[in-house]
Amino acid sequence: PKDLLNRANPYYQQHVRGRDLNMEGWLDVLARNPRLLKGPIALLGDRAVLCEPPSLIYQLTKPVAGPVE
């Protein structure tokens, strides 16, 4: 979850930097300040993409490589 956050954001610098949070803690941080996200997260089925830059949304349209037989 930490990789999804804009670490240059002043709120992150003042309130989050250096903290070791569990998943619930990270979700609480995002619920309180959703602007910390680097960009929107797009979901399709069981796949998700952080759309930073927005053109990464097209990754969801590419087939997922399955196991090689």
N, CA, C and O atoms as a MOPAC input file, in Angstrom:
PM7 MOZYME 1SCF
protein

 N      0.80700 1    -1.21700 1     0.00000 1
 C      0.00000 1     0.00000 1     0.00000 1
 C      0.84700 1     1.27900 1     0.00000 1
 O      0.44800 1     2.28800 1    -0.58000 1
 N      1.99900 1     1.23500 1     0.64100 1
 C      2.84500 1     2.42600 1     0.72000 1
 C      3.28400 1     2.88400 1    -0.66800 1
 O      3.46700 1     4.08000 1    -0.89500 1
 N      3.45500 1     1.94500 1    -1.59700 1
 C      3.88600 1     2.28700 1    -2.95000 1
 C      2.81700 1     3.04500 1    -3.72600 1
 O      3.12100 1     3.66300 1    -4.74600 1
 N      1.57900 1     3.00800 1    -3.26200 1
 C      0.48800 1     3.70700 1    -3.93300 1
 C      0.39800 1     5.17000 1    -3.52700 1
 O     -0.36600 1     5.93400 1    -4.11700 1
 N      1.16900 1     5.56300 1    -2.52700 1
 C      1.04000 1     6.90100 1    -1.96200 1
 C      2.04400 1     7.88300 1    -2.55200 1
 O      3.17200 1     7.52400 1    -2.89100 1
 N      1.60200 1     9.12600 1    -2.66200 1
 C      2.45700 1    10.22400 1    -3.09100 1
 C      3.27300 1    10.67700 1    -1.88700 1
 O      2.77600 1    11.40900 1    -1.03000 1
 N      4.50500 1    10.24600 1    -1.83000 1
 C      5.35000 1    10.53200 1    -0.66700 1
 C      5.81400 1    11.98700 1    -0.60700 1
 O      6.34000 1    12.42600 1     0.41500 1
 N      5.62400 1    12.73500 1    -1.68900 1
 C      5.97400 1    14.15800 1    -1.68600 1
 C      4.85100 1    15.01100 1    -1.09800 1
 O      5.05400 1    16.19100 1    -0.81500 1
 N      3.68100 1    14.42900 1    -0.91500 1
 C      2.54200 1    15.16000 1    -0.36300 1
 C      2.87400 1    15.64400 1     1.04700 1
 O      3.40100 1    14.87800 1     1.85300 1
 N      2.57100 1    16.90800 1     1.35400 1
 C      2.88000 1    17.43800 1     2.68900 1
 C      2.23500 1    16.64500 1     3.83100 1
 O      2.84400 1    16.48800 1     4.88900 1
 N      1.01000 1    16.14400 1     3.63000 1
 C      0.35700 1    15.35100 1     4.67700 1
 C      1.17000 1    14.08700 1     4.94700 1
 O      1.38700 1    13.71300 1     6.10000 1
 N      1.61500 1    13.43300 1     3.87700 1
 C      2.43700 1    12.23300 1     4.03900 1
 C      3.70200 1    12.57400 1     4.82300 1
 O      4.06400 1    11.86500 1     5.76200 1
 N      4.36300 1    13.64500 1     4.44200 1
 C      5.60700 1    14.04100 1     5.09600 1
 C      5.41200 1    14.32100 1     6.58500 1
 O      6.27200 1    13.98100 1     7.39800 1
 N      4.30000 1    14.93300 1     6.94100 1
 C      4.06400 1    15.32900 1     8.33000 1
 C      3.47400 1    14.22400 1     9.19900 1
 O      3.77000 1    14.14400 1    10.39200 1
 N      2.63400 1    13.36400 1     8.60000 1
 C      1.86500 1    12.43100 1     9.42300 1
 C      2.12400 1    10.94600 1     9.16500 1
 O      1.78700 1    10.10900 1    10.00200 1
 N      2.70600 1    10.61500 1     8.03900 1
 C      2.80600 1     9.20100 1     7.66100 1
 C      4.25500 1     8.72900 1     7.54500 1
 O      4.55900 1     7.58900 1     7.89700 1
 N      5.13800 1     9.57400 1     7.06600 1
 C      6.52700 1     9.18500 1     6.80400 1
 C      7.15100 1     8.52100 1     8.03500 1
 O      7.05000 1     9.02500 1     9.15400 1
 N      7.79100 1     7.38600 1     7.79600 1
 C      8.49000 1     6.67500 1     8.85700 1
 C      7.61900 1     5.74200 1     9.68000 1
 O      8.12900 1     5.02100 1    10.53700 1
 N      6.32200 1     5.74200 1     9.43700 1
 C      5.42900 1     4.87200 1    10.20900 1
 C      5.34000 1     3.50400 1     9.55300 1
 O      5.35600 1     3.39400 1     8.32700 1
 N      5.24800 1     2.47100 1    10.36400 1
 C      5.08600 1     1.10100 1     9.88400 1
 C      3.66800 1     0.66900 1    10.24200 1
 O      3.38600 1     0.31200 1    11.38600 1
 N      2.78100 1     0.70500 1     9.25200 1
 C      1.37000 1     0.42000 1     9.49700 1
 C      0.98100 1    -0.93700 1     8.92800 1
 O      1.59800 1    -1.42500 1     7.98200 1
 N     -0.04800 1    -1.53800 1     9.51200 1
 C     -0.62100 1    -2.75100 1     8.93200 1
 C     -1.63000 1    -2.32000 1     7.86600 1
 O     -1.83800 1    -1.12500 1     7.65800 1
 N     -2.25300 1    -3.27800 1     7.19400 1
 C     -3.17900 1    -2.96600 1     6.10700 1
 C     -4.31000 1    -2.05600 1     6.58200 1
 O     -4.67900 1    -1.10900 1     5.88700 1
 N     -4.85100 1    -2.33500 1     7.74500 1
 C     -5.93900 1    -1.50800 1     8.27800 1
 C     -5.46200 1    -0.07200 1     8.51400 1
 O     -6.20400 1     0.88000 1     8.27000 1
 N     -4.24200 1     0.07600 1     8.98100 1
 C     -3.67800 1     1.40600 1     9.20100 1
 C     -3.52900 1     2.18700 1     7.90800 1
 O     -3.84500 1     3.37600 1     7.85800 1
 N     -3.04200 1     1.51800 1     6.85100 1
 C     -2.90400 1     2.18700 1     5.55500 1
 C     -4.25800 1     2.58100 1     5.00200 1
 O     -4.41600 1     3.67200 1     4.45500 1
 N     -5.23900 1     1.69500 1     5.14300 1
 C     -6.58100 1     2.02400 1     4.65400 1
 C     -7.16400 1     3.20200 1     5.41800 1
 O     -7.86200 1     4.03400 1     4.83800 1
 N     -6.88800 1     3.28100 1     6.70200 1
 C     -7.35200 1     4.41000 1     7.50400 1
 C     -6.69700 1     5.71100 1     7.02900 1
 O     -7.36300 1     6.74200 1     6.92800 1
 N     -5.41100 1     5.66300 1     6.74100 1
 C     -4.71200 1     6.84700 1     6.22700 1
 C     -5.35400 1     7.30700 1     4.92100 1
 O     -5.59500 1     8.50000 1     4.73400 1
 N     -5.63200 1     6.36600 1     4.01500 1
 C     -6.24400 1     6.72100 1     2.73500 1
 C     -7.67700 1     7.21200 1     2.89600 1
 O     -8.10400 1     8.11200 1     2.17400 1
 N     -8.41800 1     6.63900 1     3.82600 1
 C     -9.78900 1     7.08600 1     4.06400 1
 C     -9.79800 1     8.52800 1     4.56400 1
 O    -10.69700 1     9.29700 1     4.22500 1
 N     -8.81700 1     8.88900 1     5.35600 1
 C     -8.73300 1    10.25000 1     5.90400 1
 C     -8.19100 1    11.25800 1     4.88600 1
 O     -8.50700 1    12.44500 1     4.95600 1
 N     -7.38500 1    10.78500 1     3.95400 1
 C     -6.78200 1    11.68900 1     2.98600 1
 C     -6.60100 1    10.97200 1     1.64500 1
 O     -5.48300 1    10.58300 1     1.30700 1
 N     -7.67700 1    10.79300 1     0.87900 1
 C     -7.59300 1    10.05100 1    -0.38600 1
 C     -6.69500 1    10.71100 1    -1.42800 1
 O     -6.28100 1    10.05700 1    -2.38600 1
 N     -6.39000 1    11.98300 1    -1.25800 1
 C     -5.50500 1    12.66400 1    -2.21600 1
 C     -4.05600 1    12.18300 1    -2.11400 1
 O     -3.20700 1    12.59100 1    -2.90600 1
 N     -3.78000 1    11.32500 1    -1.14600 1
 C     -2.43600 1    10.75200 1    -1.04200 1
 C     -2.15400 1     9.74100 1    -2.14600 1
 O     -0.99300 1     9.44900 1    -2.43100 1
 N     -3.20300 1     9.19900 1    -2.77200 1
 C     -2.98900 1     8.23500 1    -3.85000 1
 C     -2.24400 1     8.89500 1    -4.99900 1
 O     -2.52300 1    10.04000 1    -5.35400 1
 N     -1.29700 1     8.17200 1    -5.57600 1
 C     -0.54900 1     8.68600 1    -6.72500 1
 C     -1.46400 1     8.91000 1    -7.92200 1
 O     -1.21700 1     9.80300 1    -8.73300 1
 N     -2.51100 1     8.11300 1    -8.03800 1
 C     -3.43500 1     8.21300 1    -9.15800 1
 C     -4.59700 1     7.27900 1    -8.93400 1
 O     -4.63700 1     6.56100 1    -7.93400 1
 N     -5.55400 1     7.27800 1    -9.86400 1
 C     -6.70400 1     6.38300 1    -9.72100 1
 C     -6.29200 1     4.91900 1    -9.87800 1
 O     -5.30400 1     4.60100 1   -10.54000 1
 N     -7.06600 1     4.05100 1    -9.25900 1
 C     -6.86000 1     2.61200 1    -9.37900 1
 C     -8.02800 1     2.05400 1   -10.17500 1
 O     -9.18400 1     2.21700 1    -9.78600 1
 N     -7.72900 1     1.39800 1   -11.28800 1
 C     -8.75800 1     0.79800 1   -12.13000 1
 C     -8.82000 1    -0.69700 1   -11.85100 1
 O     -7.79000 1    -1.35200 1   -11.69600 1
 N    -10.03500 1    -1.22800 1   -11.78800 1
 C    -10.25600 1    -2.64900 1   -11.50800 1
 C    -11.01700 1    -3.29500 1   -12.65400 1
 O    -11.92300 1    -2.68800 1   -13.22700 1
 N    -10.65100 1    -4.51500 1   -12.98400 1
 C    -11.38200 1    -5.31800 1   -13.95000 1
 C    -11.26100 1    -6.76300 1   -13.50000 1
 O    -10.18400 1    -7.35400 1   -13.57500 1
 N    -12.36100 1    -7.33000 1   -13.03600 1
 C    -12.32600 1    -8.68300 1   -12.49800 1
 C    -11.41500 1    -8.73900 1   -11.29200 1
 O    -11.60000 1    -7.99200 1   -10.33100 1
 N    -10.42800 1    -9.62600 1   -11.33700 1
 C     -9.50000 1    -9.75300 1   -10.20800 1
 C     -8.18400 1    -9.01200 1   -10.46000 1
 O     -7.19200 1    -9.24600 1    -9.77000 1
 N     -8.18200 1    -8.12300 1   -11.44500 1
 C     -6.98100 1    -7.35900 1   -11.79400 1
 C     -7.14900 1    -5.89500 1   -11.41200 1
 O     -8.25300 1    -5.35300 1   -11.45800 1
 N     -6.05300 1    -5.26800 1   -11.03800 1
 C     -6.06300 1    -3.84700 1   -10.68200 1
 C     -4.80200 1    -3.19000 1   -11.22800 1
 O     -3.74200 1    -3.81300 1   -11.30400 1
 N     -4.93500 1    -1.92200 1   -11.60700 1
 C     -3.80700 1    -1.16100 1   -12.13500 1
 C     -3.83700 1     0.23500 1   -11.52800 1
 O     -4.87800 1     0.89200 1   -11.52800 1
 N     -2.70700 1     0.68600 1   -11.01400 1
 C     -2.55400 1     2.07200 1   -10.59800 1
 C     -2.29600 1     2.86500 1   -11.87500 1
 O     -1.26600 1     2.68400 1   -12.52300 1
 N     -3.21500 1     3.72700 1   -12.22900 1
 C     -3.16400 1     4.44300 1   -13.51000 1
 C     -2.35500 1     5.73300 1   -13.39800 1
 O     -2.89300 1     6.83200 1   -13.53200 1
 N     -1.09300 1     5.58400 1   -13.15700 1
 C     -0.16500 1     6.70700 1   -13.08200 1
 C      0.98100 1     6.41600 1   -14.02100 1
 O      1.91600 1     5.73300 1   -13.60200 1
 N      0.98400 1     6.86600 1   -15.22400 1
 C      0.08200 1     7.80900 1   -15.86700 1
 C     -1.22900 1     7.14000 1   -16.27700 1
 O     -1.32800 1     5.91300 1   -16.28400 1
 N     -2.24100 1     7.95200 1   -16.61900 1
 C     -3.56200 1     7.40600 1   -16.94400 1
 C     -3.56800 1     6.37500 1   -18.06200 1
 O     -4.44500 1     5.51100 1   -18.08600 1
 N     -2.62400 1     6.43600 1   -18.98300 1
 C     -2.59600 1     5.48300 1   -20.09700 1
 C     -2.37700 1     4.04300 1   -19.63700 1
 O     -2.60500 1     3.11500 1   -20.41300 1
 N     -1.94400 1     3.83800 1   -18.40400 1
 C     -1.74000 1     2.47000 1   -17.90200 1
 C     -3.04500 1     1.69300 1   -17.78200 1
 O     -3.02600 1     0.47400 1   -17.60600 1
 N     -4.17400 1     2.38200 1   -17.87600 1
 C     -5.45600 1     1.67900 1   -17.81000 1
 C     -5.55700 1     0.64200 1   -18.93000 1
 O     -6.25900 1    -0.35900 1   -18.78600 1
 N     -4.86600 1     0.87300 1   -20.03100 1
 C     -4.91200 1    -0.06600 1   -21.14800 1
 C     -4.29000 1    -1.41700 1   -20.80500 1
 O     -4.51800 1    -2.39200 1   -21.52000 1
 N     -3.51700 1    -1.49500 1   -19.73800 1
 C     -2.96400 1    -2.78600 1   -19.31500 1
 C     -4.07400 1    -3.76900 1   -18.96000 1
 O     -3.89000 1    -4.98100 1   -19.06700 1
 N     -5.22000 1    -3.25100 1   -18.54200 1
 C     -6.32900 1    -4.14100 1   -18.18600 1
 C     -6.93600 1    -4.81100 1   -19.40800 1
 O     -7.60200 1    -5.83700 1   -19.27200 1
 N     -6.72300 1    -4.25800 1   -20.59800 1
 C     -7.30200 1    -4.85000 1   -21.80000 1
 C     -6.40400 1    -5.92300 1   -22.40700 1
 O     -6.81900 1    -6.64100 1   -23.31700 1
 N     -5.17700 1    -6.03200 1   -21.90700 1
 C     -4.25700 1    -7.04400 1   -22.42300 1
 C     -4.53400 1    -8.38200 1   -21.75100 1
 O     -4.81000 1    -8.42500 1   -20.55200 1
 N     -4.46300 1    -9.47000 1   -22.50600 1
 C     -4.67700 1   -10.78300 1   -21.89000 1
 C     -3.60000 1   -11.10100 1   -20.85300 1
 O     -2.44300 1   -10.70400 1   -20.99100 1
 N     -4.00200 1   -11.81000 1   -19.83500 1
 C     -3.07100 1   -12.24200 1   -18.79500 1
 C     -2.39100 1   -13.51300 1   -19.27000 1
 O     -3.05300 1   -14.43500 1   -19.74700 1
 N     -1.07800 1   -13.56600 1   -19.14300 1
 C     -0.33600 1   -14.76400 1   -19.54100 1
 C     -0.66200 1   -15.89100 1   -18.57600 1
 O     -0.52700 1   -15.73900 1   -17.36200 1
 N     -1.08400 1   -17.00300 1   -19.11200 1
 C     -1.40400 1   -18.15800 1   -18.29000 1
 C     -0.21200 1   -19.08400 1   -18.16700 1
 O      0.85700 1   -18.79300 1   -18.70400 1
 N     -0.38000 1   -20.19200 1   -17.47000 1
 C      0.71600 1   -21.15500 1   -17.32000 1
 C      1.08700 1   -21.77600 1   -18.66100 1
 O      0.22300 1   -22.02700 1   -19.50100 1
 N      2.35600 1   -22.01800 1   -18.84900 1
 C      2.84700 1   -22.64600 1   -20.07600 1
 C      2.72200 1   -24.14900 1   -19.91700 1
 O      3.14300 1   -24.72500 1   -18.91400 1
 N      2.13600 1   -24.77100 1   -20.92700 1
 C      1.95500 1   -26.23400 1   -20.86800 1
 C      2.88100 1   -26.92900 1   -21.81400 1
 O      2.86900 1   -28.15700 1   -21.89900 1

